[in-house]
C-alpha cells in the first residue's frame, strides 16, 4: 500500500517526522511535497498532489499536514474518490476508518505532537473498514454526490 504525503511550510517538520517513522515501519511512502521549508508556499499545491495520488491508486492512503489541518482537509475532499477527515484522537481516527473508509488523514501541527501524529498515522493505516452494509450504502451516496 502506498502512503501519499503532502504539506506546506506549517506542517513541514511534522511531515518529515512522520515520514521517517513510516519508512522505518516499512511503509511505501510517496512524498508529494513540500520537499523543503518555504514560508511562502501554499498548501493547496501539495495537498492536491497527495490527494490525486490517493484517488489514482485505489487501496492507497494519504496523510496531509498543515497548521490546523482544516484547510488541508477541505482541499483533499475536493478530489474525487477522496474521503478526508481531520484527525484529533484515536477514537476519531478509528471511526473514520471503520465507518467512512476514510483514505486521507489530515493532521494539524498546532494540535498534535510528533509522537501523537505517528500513533494516529499508524492507527489510520492499520484500521480496516468495517464493511457493514449501512456504511457501504452511505459511502455510495457520497460517491453519487461527487458526480453532481
N, C-alpha and C positions, 0 to 999 in steps of 0.2 A: 504494500500500500504506500502510495506517495503522500507526503505531507507537505503542502504548499504553504509558505510563509510570506507575509508581507507587512511592511510598516513604513512609517515616516520617521522623522527625527525624534518625535516624542516617545516612540516605543522602540527605538533602535537598540538601546542597551538591553532591554528586556528580550527582544527578539534574538539577539546574539546569545544571550544566556540560555534561553530555551532551545535554540538551535543546537548548541553544543550538547546540551542534555539529551535531546532526541537522537542526535547522531551517536552518542555513547551508548544509548539504549538500542541502537541498531536499526532505527527507522530510516527510510529513504526520504531524505529531506530535500525539497526544492525551494531555494530561497529566491523569491521574485523581487527582492529589494526592500528597502534601500540597501545598497551594498556599502555605503559609508555614511557617516553622520553629516547632514547638511541641514542647518536650522531653517532654511528657506524652502525645503521641499514640501510637497503636498500629498497627503495620504491617499487621495483617490487614484493617483498614478500607480501606486504599488499595490493597494488593496484590490483594485480591479484586476491586475495581472494575476495575483494569487487566486482570486475567486474564479477567474476564467480557467485557470489550471484545474481547479476542482470541478467546474462544470464540464470540461472536456475530458475528464478522466474519471469515469464512474467508479465508485468504490474508494476514491481518494478522499482526503480531508484537508482542511485548511485551518491555519491559525493566523490571525491578524492582530496587530498591536497598534496602540496609539496611547494618547494621554488618558482619555476616558474610555475608549473603546466604542463609544456610541456612534460617532461619525463613521468609523470603520465598519461597524455592523450595518449601518444604513447603506454604504457603498456596496458591501458584499451582497446584500439582499437585492440589489438591482440586477444582478447577474442571474440569468435563467438557470434553474436547477440547483441554486444555492439556497440553503436554509441556515442562515447565520443567527447567532444569539450572543448576547453579552454574558460572559462567564463571570460569576461572582462568588460562587461557593460550590462545594461538592454536590449538594442536592440539586442545585440548579443545572449543573453540568450533566449529572446522571439523568435527570428528567428530560433534558433537551435531546439527549441521545435515545433514550428508551421510548419516548412518546413522539418525538418530532423527526427522528432520524436526521438530526441536525448534522451538517457536514462542514460548517465553518464556526470556529470558536473565536470570539473577539475578546481581547484582554486589554484592560486599561492599566498602564504603568503607574498611574496615580493611585490605584486601588488594590493592586496585588503585588506582593513581594516576588523576588526572583524564584524562591523555593516554592511558594504557593502557585505561581504560574506553571512551574514544572509539574507539580502534583495535579493541577487542573488539566493540563495538556495531556498527561498520561491517562487520566481518567476518561477524558473525552475520546481519545484514540481507542482505548480498550473496552469501553462500554458498548455493548451491542444494542441495536434497535430491537425492541420487543417483538415486532411483527404482529402485534394484536390487530385484529380486523378494524377496530374503531380508529386506531392510529393510521393504518393504511388508508382508510377511507378519507381521513382528514388531510393526509398528505396529497392524495389525488385531487382534492378540492383546491389545495394550494397550487398544484400544477395547472389546474384549469384557470385560476386567476392570473397566472403568469402569461397566459395566452390571450388575455383581454386586450 
